[in-house]
Amino acid sequence: MSERATPFYCPYCANEDLRPHVDEATGSHAAWLCTGCRRVFRLKMLGLNFAAASEVVRR
Ligand SMILES: [Zn+2]
């Protein structure tokens, strides 16, 4: 699995034009710039939760 998750839409404005963003302070490439709303954000996968997924199906 790659270090950087690839978003297809901006989570704030749903724009599809996202560019990799380099944090000047840390040199980290793990962020994205949305060209629509100019927000810079990072995605982080926290893990898998099968218990919560099956809970949703039962309702
Ligand atoms: Zn946006």
N, CA, C, O and the ligand as a Tripos MOL2 file, in Angstrom:
@<TRIPOS>MOLECULE
protein
  237   235    60     0     0
PROTEIN
NO_CHARGES

@<TRIPOS>ATOM
      1 N           0.8590   -1.1970    0.0000 N.3       1 MET1
      2 CA          0.0000    0.0000    0.0000 C.3       1 MET1
      3 C           0.8870    1.2360    0.0000 C.2       1 MET1
      4 O           1.8660    1.3130    0.7430 O.2       1 MET1
      5 N           0.5350    2.1980   -0.8400 N.am      2 SER2
      6 CA          1.3550    3.4040   -0.9080 C.3       2 SER2
      7 C           1.1660    4.2410    0.3440 C.2       2 SER2
      8 O           0.1720    4.1100    1.0590 O.2       2 SER2
      9 N           2.1340    5.0970    0.5920 N.am      3 GLU3
     10 CA          2.0880    5.9340    1.7840 C.3       3 GLU3
     11 C           0.9770    6.9750    1.6770 C.2       3 GLU3
     12 O           0.3720    7.3580    2.6790 O.2       3 GLU3
     13 N           0.7130    7.4320    0.4370 N.am      4 ARG4
     14 CA         -0.2590    8.5060    0.2560 C.3       4 ARG4
     15 C          -1.5420    7.9660   -0.3640 C.2       4 ARG4
     16 O          -1.5170    7.3940   -1.4540 O.2       4 ARG4
     17 N          -2.6530    8.1450    0.3260 N.am      5 ALA5
     18 CA         -3.9450    7.7840   -0.2430 C.3       5 ALA5
     19 C          -4.3080    8.8210   -1.2960 C.2       5 ALA5
     20 O          -4.0180   10.0050   -1.1270 O.2       5 ALA5
     21 N          -4.9390    8.3840   -2.3810 N.am      6 THR6
     22 CA         -5.2930    9.2870   -3.4670 C.3       6 THR6
     23 C          -6.7760    9.6380   -3.4260 C.2       6 THR6
     24 O          -7.6200    8.7770   -3.6740 O.2       6 THR6
     25 N          -7.0990   10.8730   -3.1190 N.am      7 PRO7
     26 CA         -8.5080   11.2760   -3.1240 C.3       7 PRO7
     27 C          -8.9620   11.6120   -4.5410 C.2       7 PRO7
     28 O          -8.1660   12.0930   -5.3470 O.2       7 PRO7
     29 N         -10.2110   11.3680   -4.8450 N.am      8 PHE8
     30 CA        -10.7720   11.6910   -6.1580 C.3       8 PHE8
     31 C         -11.5730   12.9820   -6.1340 C.2       8 PHE8
     32 O         -11.8180   13.5950   -7.1740 O.2       8 PHE8
     33 N         -11.9810   13.3910   -4.9290 N.am      9 TYR9
     34 CA        -12.7570   14.6200   -4.7680 C.3       9 TYR9
     35 C         -12.2690   15.3560   -3.5320 C.2       9 TYR9
     36 O         -11.8180   14.7390   -2.5680 O.2       9 TYR9
     37 N         -12.3620   16.6770   -3.5680 N.am     10 CYS10
     38 CA        -12.0890   17.4630   -2.3680 C.3      10 CYS10
     39 C         -13.1930   17.1780   -1.3450 C.2      10 CYS10
     40 O         -14.3730   17.2680   -1.6840 O.2      10 CYS10
     41 N         -12.8350   16.8340   -0.0940 N.am     11 PRO11
     42 CA        -13.8540   16.5510    0.9150 C.3      11 PRO11
     43 C         -14.6070   17.8020    1.3700 C.2      11 PRO11
     44 O         -15.6010   17.6870    2.0880 O.2      11 PRO11
     45 N         -14.1640   18.9750    0.9740 N.am     12 TYR12
     46 CA        -14.8030   20.2180    1.4070 C.3      12 TYR12
     47 C         -15.7220   20.8020    0.3440 C.2      12 TYR12
     48 O         -16.8060   21.2850    0.6700 O.2      12 TYR12
     49 N         -15.3050   20.7690   -0.9420 N.am     13 CYS13
     50 CA        -16.1190   21.3930   -1.9850 C.3      13 CYS13
     51 C         -16.4170   20.4430   -3.1450 C.2      13 CYS13
     52 O         -17.1170   20.8270   -4.0820 O.2      13 CYS13
     53 N         -15.9060   19.2150   -3.1030 N.am     14 ALA14
     54 CA        -16.1600   18.1800   -4.1060 C.3      14 ALA14
     55 C         -15.5130   18.4560   -5.4630 C.2      14 ALA14
     56 O         -15.8270   17.7840   -6.4460 O.2      14 ALA14
     57 N         -14.6130   19.4360   -5.5240 N.am     15 ASN15
     58 CA        -13.8530   19.6910   -6.7440 C.3      15 ASN15
     59 C         -12.9800   18.4640   -7.0500 C.2      15 ASN15
     60 O         -12.4890   17.8020   -6.1350 O.2      15 ASN15
     61 N         -12.7950   18.1700   -8.3350 N.am     16 GLU16
     62 CA        -12.0010   17.0020   -8.7120 C.3      16 GLU16
     63 C         -10.5640   17.3620   -9.0640 C.2      16 GLU16
     64 O          -9.7550   16.4590   -9.2830 O.2      16 GLU16
     65 N         -10.2180   18.6270   -9.1260 N.am     17 ASP17
     66 CA         -8.8690   19.0380   -9.5040 C.3      17 ASP17
     67 C          -8.0050   19.1930   -8.2590 C.2      17 ASP17
     68 O          -7.9440   20.2630   -7.6540 O.2      17 ASP17
     69 N          -7.3420   18.1070   -7.8930 N.am     18 LEU18
     70 CA         -6.4890   18.1070   -6.7070 C.3      18 LEU18
     71 C          -5.0430   17.9410   -7.1360 C.2      18 LEU18
     72 O          -4.7380   17.1570   -8.0350 O.2      18 LEU18
     73 N          -4.1610   18.6790   -6.4920 N.am     19 ARG19
     74 CA         -2.7320   18.6020   -6.8180 C.3      19 ARG19
     75 C          -1.9480   18.1750   -5.5870 C.2      19 ARG19
     76 O          -2.2840   18.5740   -4.4720 O.2      19 ARG19
     77 N          -0.9080   17.3680   -5.7720 N.am     20 PRO20
     78 CA         -0.0420   17.0450   -4.6290 C.3      20 PRO20
     79 C           0.5320   18.3300   -4.0410 C.2      20 PRO20
     80 O           0.9120   19.2390   -4.7790 O.2      20 PRO20
     81 N           0.5930   18.4050   -2.7260 N.am     21 HIS21
     82 CA          1.0770   19.6060   -2.0560 C.3      21 HIS21
     83 C           2.2640   19.2440   -1.1700 C.2      21 HIS21
     84 O           2.2010   18.2930   -0.3910 O.2      21 HIS21
     85 N           3.3270   19.9970   -1.2930 N.am     22 VAL22
     86 CA          4.5070   19.7780   -0.4630 C.3      22 VAL22
     87 C           4.4940   20.7730    0.6830 C.2      22 VAL22
     88 O           4.4490   21.9850    0.4750 O.2      22 VAL22
     89 N           4.5330   20.2430    1.8900 N.am     23 ASP23
     90 CA          4.5950   21.0910    3.0760 C.3      23 ASP23
     91 C           5.9940   21.6920    3.1670 C.2      23 ASP23
     92 O           6.9810   20.9750    3.3320 O.2      23 ASP23
     93 N           6.0630   23.0230    3.0550 N.am     24 GLU24
     94 CA          7.3770   23.6910    3.0490 C.3      24 GLU24
     95 C           8.1400   23.4730    4.3440 C.2      24 GLU24
     96 O           9.3670   23.3840    4.3300 O.2      24 GLU24
     97 N           7.4310   23.3860    5.4630 N.am     25 ALA25
     98 CA          8.0880   23.2600    6.7620 C.3      25 ALA25
     99 C           8.7210   21.8860    6.9490 C.2      25 ALA25
    100 O           9.8390   21.7760    7.4520 O.2      25 ALA25
    101 N           8.0010   20.8320    6.5410 N.am     26 THR26
    102 CA          8.4830   19.4770    6.8140 C.3      26 THR26
    103 C           9.0100   18.7770    5.5660 C.2      26 THR26
    104 O           9.7030   17.7660    5.6760 O.2      26 THR26
    105 N           8.6930   19.3010    4.3760 N.am     27 GLY27
    106 CA          9.0850   18.6330    3.1490 C.3      27 GLY27
    107 C           8.1970   17.4400    2.8370 C.2      27 GLY27
    108 O           8.4640   16.7000    1.8900 O.2      27 GLY27
    109 N           7.1480   17.2450    3.6170 N.am     28 SER28
    110 CA          6.2450   16.1100    3.4260 C.3      28 SER28
    111 C           5.3970   16.2940    2.1730 C.2      28 SER28
    112 O           4.9010   17.3870    1.9000 O.2      28 SER28
    113 N           5.2360   15.2020    1.4090 N.am     29 HIS29
    114 CA          4.4340   15.2330    0.1900 C.3      29 HIS29
    115 C           3.0400   14.6520    0.4270 C.2      29 HIS29
    116 O           2.2840   14.4480   -0.5220 O.2      29 HIS29
    117 N           2.7020   14.3870    1.6810 N.am     30 ALA30
    118 CA          1.4850   13.6310    1.9800 C.3      30 ALA30
    119 C           0.2330   14.5060    2.0460 C.2      30 ALA30
    120 O          -0.7290   14.1480    2.7260 O.2      30 ALA30
    121 N           0.2280   15.6400    1.3560 N.am     31 ALA31
    122 CA         -0.9360   16.5160    1.4140 C.3      31 ALA31
    123 C          -1.4190   16.8370    0.0040 C.2      31 ALA31
    124 O          -0.7010   16.6360   -0.9750 O.2      31 ALA31
    125 N          -2.6330   17.3320   -0.0800 N.am     32 TRP32
    126 CA         -3.2530   17.6760   -1.3590 C.3      32 TRP32
    127 C          -3.7710   19.1030   -1.3260 C.2      32 TRP32
    128 O          -4.2830   19.5750   -0.3110 O.2      32 TRP32
    129 N          -3.6260   19.7780   -2.4580 N.am     33 LEU33
    130 CA         -4.1790   21.1180   -2.6060 C.3      33 LEU33
    131 C          -5.3840   21.0310   -3.5270 C.2      33 LEU33
    132 O          -5.2930   20.4710   -4.6190 O.2      33 LEU33
    133 N          -6.5100   21.5790   -3.0980 N.am     34 CYS34
    134 CA         -7.7000   21.6630   -3.9370 C.3      34 CYS34
    135 C          -7.6390   22.9870   -4.6920 C.2      34 CYS34
    136 O          -7.5440   24.0520   -4.0820 O.2      34 CYS34
    137 N          -7.6960   22.9170   -6.0260 N.am     35 THR35
    138 CA         -7.6140   24.1480   -6.8070 C.3      35 THR35
    139 C          -8.9330   24.9200   -6.7790 C.2      35 THR35
    140 O          -8.9810   26.0810   -7.1840 O.2      35 THR35
    141 N          -9.9990   24.2810   -6.3060 N.am     36 GLY36
    142 CA        -11.3070   24.9430   -6.2410 C.3      36 GLY36
    143 C         -11.4180   25.8640   -5.0380 C.2      36 GLY36
    144 O         -11.7560   27.0390   -5.1810 O.2      36 GLY36
    145 N         -11.1330   25.3330   -3.8460 N.am     37 CYS37
    146 CA        -11.3180   26.1300   -2.6250 C.3      37 CYS37
    147 C          -9.9860   26.4780   -1.9660 C.2      37 CYS37
    148 O          -9.9690   27.1440   -0.9310 O.2      37 CYS37
    149 N          -8.8560   26.0320   -2.5560 N.am     38 ARG38
    150 CA         -7.4980   26.3410   -2.0920 C.3      38 ARG38
    151 C          -7.1850   25.7130   -0.7320 C.2      38 ARG38
    152 O          -6.1810   26.0610   -0.1110 O.2      38 ARG38
    153 N          -8.0300   24.7950   -0.2670 N.am     39 ARG39
    154 CA         -7.7290   24.1230    0.9930 C.3      39 ARG39
    155 C          -6.6090   23.0920    0.7570 C.2      39 ARG39
    156 O          -6.5290   22.4710   -0.3030 O.2      39 ARG39
    157 N          -5.7660   22.9350    1.7570 N.am     40 VAL40
    158 CA         -4.7390   21.9000    1.7470 C.3      40 VAL40
    159 C          -5.1130   20.9020    2.8270 C.2      40 VAL40
    160 O          -5.3510   21.2810    3.9740 O.2      40 VAL40
    161 N          -5.1670   19.6190    2.4610 N.am     41 PHE41
    162 CA         -5.5980   18.6200    3.4330 C.3      41 PHE41
    163 C          -4.7960   17.3390    3.2370 C.2      41 PHE41
    164 O          -4.0790   17.1720    2.2500 O.2      41 PHE41
    165 N          -4.9400   16.4510    4.2000 N.am     42 ARG42
    166 CA         -4.2270   15.1790    4.2060 C.3      42 ARG42
    167 C          -5.2330   14.0820    4.5130 C.2      42 ARG42
    168 O          -6.1570   14.2870    5.3000 O.2      42 ARG42
    169 N          -5.0610   12.9250    3.9020 N.am     43 LEU43
    170 CA         -5.9010   11.7720    4.1970 C.3      43 LEU43
    171 C          -5.0940   10.7690    4.9880 C.2      43 LEU43
    172 O          -3.9060   10.5690    4.7370 O.2      43 LEU43
    173 N          -5.7440   10.1470    5.9360 N.am     44 LYS44
    174 CA         -5.0540    9.1210    6.7050 C.3      44 LYS44
    175 C          -6.0080    7.9610    6.9700 C.2      44 LYS44
    176 O          -7.0610    8.1370    7.5830 O.2      44 LYS44
    177 N          -5.6270    6.7720    6.5010 N.am     45 MET45
    178 CA         -6.4250    5.5960    6.8020 C.3      45 MET45
    179 C          -6.1200    5.1530    8.2180 C.2      45 MET45
    180 O          -4.9580    4.9970    8.5910 O.2      45 MET45
    181 N          -7.1670    4.9510    9.0080 N.am     46 LEU46
    182 CA         -6.9680    4.5850   10.4040 C.3      46 LEU46
    183 C          -6.9940    3.0770   10.6040 C.2      46 LEU46
    184 O          -6.4510    2.5820   11.5920 O.2      46 LEU46
    185 N          -7.6200    2.3280    9.6790 N.am     47 GLY47
    186 CA         -7.6780    0.8770    9.8200 C.3      47 GLY47
    187 C          -8.9800    0.3540    9.2630 C.2      47 GLY47
    188 O          -9.7200    1.0760    8.5950 O.2      47 GLY47
    189 N          -9.2570   -0.9170    9.5450 N.am     48 LEU48
    190 CA        -10.4830   -1.5570    9.0870 C.3      48 LEU48
    191 C         -11.3560   -1.8700   10.2830 C.2      48 LEU48
    192 O         -10.8530   -2.2110   11.3540 O.2      48 LEU48
    193 N         -12.6600   -1.7570   10.1080 N.am     49 ASN49
    194 CA        -13.5690   -2.0550   11.2090 C.3      49 ASN49
    195 C         -14.7390   -2.8560   10.6720 C.2      49 ASN49
    196 O         -15.7530   -2.2910   10.2630 O.2      49 ASN49
    197 N         -14.5950   -4.1710   10.6730 N.am     50 PHE50
    198 CA        -15.6450   -5.0320   10.1300 C.3      50 PHE50
    199 C         -16.8710   -5.0680   11.0290 C.2      50 PHE50
    200 O         -17.9890   -5.2270   10.5400 O.2      50 PHE50
    201 N         -16.6810   -4.9230   12.3200 N.am     51 ALA51
    202 CA        -17.8100   -4.9480   13.2480 C.3      51 ALA51
    203 C         -18.7670   -3.8010   12.9550 C.2      51 ALA51
    204 O         -19.9830   -3.9900   12.9550 O.2      51 ALA51
    205 N         -18.2270   -2.6170   12.7070 N.am     52 ALA52
    206 CA        -19.0770   -1.4610   12.4400 C.3      52 ALA52
    207 C         -19.7970   -1.6200   11.1090 C.2      52 ALA52
    208 O         -20.9500   -1.2070   10.9870 O.2      52 ALA52
    209 N         -19.1440   -2.2110   10.1020 N.am     53 ALA53
    210 CA        -19.7510   -2.3870    8.7910 C.3      53 ALA53
    211 C         -20.9360   -3.3420    8.8660 C.2      53 ALA53
    212 O         -21.9730   -3.0770    8.2580 O.2      53 ALA53
    213 N         -20.8070   -4.4480    9.5980 N.am     54 SER54
    214 CA        -21.9110   -5.4070    9.7000 C.3      54 SER54
    215 C         -23.0470   -4.8080   10.5270 C.2      54 SER54
    216 O         -24.2110   -5.1420   10.3080 O.2      54 SER54
    217 N         -22.7290   -3.9500   11.4520 N.am     55 GLU55
    218 CA        -23.7490   -3.2690   12.2590 C.3      55 GLU55
    219 C         -24.6440   -2.4070   11.3620 C.2      55 GLU55
    220 O         -25.8580   -2.3530   11.5620 O.2      55 GLU55
    221 N         -24.0440   -1.7350   10.3780 N.am     56 VAL56
    222 CA        -24.8000   -0.8850    9.4750 C.3      56 VAL56
    223 C         -25.7500   -1.7140    8.6170 C.2      56 VAL56
    224 O         -26.8870   -1.3070    8.3780 O.2      56 VAL56
    225 N         -25.2860   -2.8860    8.1510 N.am     57 VAL57
    226 CA        -26.0930   -3.7510    7.2870 C.3      57 VAL57
    227 C         -27.3430   -4.2460    8.0120 C.2      57 VAL57
    228 O         -28.3980   -4.3720    7.3900 O.2      57 VAL57
    229 N         -27.2490   -4.5270    9.3040 N.am     58 ARG58
    230 CA        -28.3740   -5.0790   10.0630 C.3      58 ARG58
    231 C         -29.5270   -4.0920   10.2190 C.2      58 ARG58
    232 O         -30.6730   -4.5070   10.3880 O.2      58 ARG58
    233 N         -29.2430   -2.8080   10.1640 N.am     59 ARG59
    234 CA        -30.3040   -1.8300   10.4240 C.3      59 ARG59
    235 C         -31.2750   -1.7070    9.2680 C.2      59 ARG59
    236 O         -32.2220   -0.9240    9.3370 O.2      59 ARG59
    237 ZN        -12.0730   22.0710   -2.3780 Zn       60 ZN60
@<TRIPOS>BOND
     1     1     2 1
     2     2     3 1
     3     3     4 2
     4     3     5 am
     5     5     6 1
     6     6     7 1
     7     7     8 2
     8     7     9 am
     9     9    10 1
    10    10    11 1
    11    11    12 2
    12    11    13 am
    13    13    14 1
    14    14    15 1
    15    15    16 2
    16    15    17 am
    17    17    18 1
    18    18    19 1
    19    19    20 2
    20    19    21 am
    21    21    22 1
    22    22    23 1
    23    23    24 2
    24    23    25 am
    25    25    26 1
    26    26    27 1
    27    27    28 2
    28    27    29 am
    29    29    30 1
    30    30    31 1
    31    31    32 2
    32    31    33 am
    33    33    34 1
    34    34    35 1
    35    35    36 2
    36    35    37 am
    37    37    38 1
    38    38    39 1
    39    39    40 2
    40    39    41 am
    41    41    42 1
    42    42    43 1
    43    43    44 2
    44    43    45 am
    45    45    46 1
    46    46    47 1
    47    47    48 2
    48    47    49 am
    49    49    50 1
    50    50    51 1
    51    51    52 2
    52    51    53 am
    53    53    54 1
    54    54    55 1
    55    55    56 2
    56    55    57 am
    57    57    58 1
    58    58    59 1
    59    59    60 2
    60    59    61 am
    61    61    62 1
    62    62    63 1
    63    63    64 2
    64    63    65 am
    65    65    66 1
    66    66    67 1
    67    67    68 2
    68    67    69 am
    69    69    70 1
    70    70    71 1
    71    71    72 2
    72    71    73 am
    73    73    74 1
    74    74    75 1
    75    75    76 2
    76    75    77 am
    77    77    78 1
    78    78    79 1
    79    79    80 2
    80    79    81 am
    81    81    82 1
    82    82    83 1
    83    83    84 2
    84    83    85 am
    85    85    86 1
    86    86    87 1
    87    87    88 2
    88    87    89 am
    89    89    90 1
    90    90    91 1
    91    91    92 2
    92    91    93 am
    93    93    94 1
    94    94    95 1
    95    95    96 2
    96    95    97 am
    97    97    98 1
    98    98    99 1
    99    99   100 2
   100    99   101 am
   101   101   102 1
   102   102   103 1
   103   103   104 2
   104   103   105 am
   105   105   106 1
   106   106   107 1
   107   107   108 2
   108   107   109 am
   109   109   110 1
   110   110   111 1
   111   111   112 2
   112   111   113 am
   113   113   114 1
   114   114   115 1
   115   115   116 2
   116   115   117 am
   117   117   118 1
   118   118   119 1
   119   119   120 2
   120   119   121 am
   121   121   122 1
   122   122   123 1
   123   123   124 2
   124   123   125 am
   125   125   126 1
   126   126   127 1
   127   127   128 2
   128   127   129 am
   129   129   130 1
   130   130   131 1
   131   131   132 2
   132   131   133 am
   133   133   134 1
   134   134   135 1
   135   135   136 2
   136   135   137 am
   137   137   138 1
   138   138   139 1
   139   139   140 2
   140   139   141 am
   141   141   142 1
   142   142   143 1
   143   143   144 2
   144   143   145 am
   145   145   146 1
   146   146   147 1
   147   147   148 2
   148   147   149 am
   149   149   150 1
   150   150   151 1
   151   151   152 2
   152   151   153 am
   153   153   154 1
   154   154   155 1
   155   155   156 2
   156   155   157 am
   157   157   158 1
   158   158   159 1
   159   159   160 2
   160   159   161 am
   161   161   162 1
   162   162   163 1
   163   163   164 2
   164   163   165 am
   165   165   166 1
   166   166   167 1
   167   167   168 2
   168   167   169 am
   169   169   170 1
   170   170   171 1
   171   171   172 2
   172   171   173 am
   173   173   174 1
   174   174   175 1
   175   175   176 2
   176   175   177 am
   177   177   178 1
   178   178   179 1
   179   179   180 2
   180   179   181 am
   181   181   182 1
   182   182   183 1
   183   183   184 2
   184   183   185 am
   185   185   186 1
   186   186   187 1
   187   187   188 2
   188   187   189 am
   189   189   190 1
   190   190   191 1
   191   191   192 2
   192   191   193 am
   193   193   194 1
   194   194   195 1
   195   195   196 2
   196   195   197 am
   197   197   198 1
   198   198   199 1
   199   199   200 2
   200   199   201 am
   201   201   202 1
   202   202   203 1
   203   203   204 2
   204   203   205 am
   205   205   206 1
   206   206   207 1
   207   207   208 2
   208   207   209 am
   209   209   210 1
   210   210   211 1
   211   211   212 2
   212   211   213 am
   213   213   214 1
   214   214   215 1
   215   215   216 2
   216   215   217 am
   217   217   218 1
   218   218   219 1
   219   219   220 2
   220   219   221 am
   221   221   222 1
   222   222   223 1
   223   223   224 2
   224   223   225 am
   225   225   226 1
   226   226   227 1
   227   227   228 2
   228   227   229 am
   229   229   230 1
   230   230   231 1
   231   231   232 2
   232   231   233 am
   233   233   234 1
   234   234   235 1
   235   235   236 2
@<TRIPOS>SUBSTRUCTURE
     1 MET1         2 RESIDUE 1 A MET
     2 SER2         6 RESIDUE 1 A SER
     3 GLU3        10 RESIDUE 1 A GLU
     4 ARG4        14 RESIDUE 1 A ARG
     5 ALA5        18 RESIDUE 1 A ALA
     6 THR6        22 RESIDUE 1 A THR
     7 PRO7        26 RESIDUE 1 A PRO
     8 PHE8        30 RESIDUE 1 A PHE
     9 TYR9        34 RESIDUE 1 A TYR
    10 CYS10       38 RESIDUE 1 A CYS
    11 PRO11       42 RESIDUE 1 A PRO
    12 TYR12       46 RESIDUE 1 A TYR
    13 CYS13       50 RESIDUE 1 A CYS
    14 ALA14       54 RESIDUE 1 A ALA
    15 ASN15       58 RESIDUE 1 A ASN
    16 GLU16       62 RESIDUE 1 A GLU
    17 ASP17       66 RESIDUE 1 A ASP
    18 LEU18       70 RESIDUE 1 A LEU
    19 ARG19       74 RESIDUE 1 A ARG
    20 PRO20       78 RESIDUE 1 A PRO
    21 HIS21       82 RESIDUE 1 A HIS
    22 VAL22       86 RESIDUE 1 A VAL
    23 ASP23       90 RESIDUE 1 A ASP
    24 GLU24       94 RESIDUE 1 A GLU
    25 ALA25       98 RESIDUE 1 A ALA
    26 THR26      102 RESIDUE 1 A THR
    27 GLY27      106 RESIDUE 1 A GLY
    28 SER28      110 RESIDUE 1 A SER
    29 HIS29      114 RESIDUE 1 A HIS
    30 ALA30      118 RESIDUE 1 A ALA
    31 ALA31      122 RESIDUE 1 A ALA
    32 TRP32      126 RESIDUE 1 A TRP
    33 LEU33      130 RESIDUE 1 A LEU
    34 CYS34      134 RESIDUE 1 A CYS
    35 THR35      138 RESIDUE 1 A THR
    36 GLY36      142 RESIDUE 1 A GLY
    37 CYS37      146 RESIDUE 1 A CYS
    38 ARG38      150 RESIDUE 1 A ARG
    39 ARG39      154 RESIDUE 1 A ARG
    40 VAL40      158 RESIDUE 1 A VAL
    41 PHE41      162 RESIDUE 1 A PHE
    42 ARG42      166 RESIDUE 1 A ARG
    43 LEU43      170 RESIDUE 1 A LEU
    44 LYS44      174 RESIDUE 1 A LYS
    45 MET45      178 RESIDUE 1 A MET
    46 LEU46      182 RESIDUE 1 A LEU
    47 GLY47      186 RESIDUE 1 A GLY
    48 LEU48      190 RESIDUE 1 A LEU
    49 ASN49      194 RESIDUE 1 A ASN
    50 PHE50      198 RESIDUE 1 A PHE
    51 ALA51      202 RESIDUE 1 A ALA
    52 ALA52      206 RESIDUE 1 A ALA
    53 ALA53      210 RESIDUE 1 A ALA
    54 SER54      214 RESIDUE 1 A SER
    55 GLU55      218 RESIDUE 1 A GLU
    56 VAL56      222 RESIDUE 1 A VAL
    57 VAL57      226 RESIDUE 1 A VAL
    58 ARG58      230 RESIDUE 1 A ARG
    59 ARG59      234 RESIDUE 1 A ARG
    60 ZN60       237 GROUP 0 **** ****
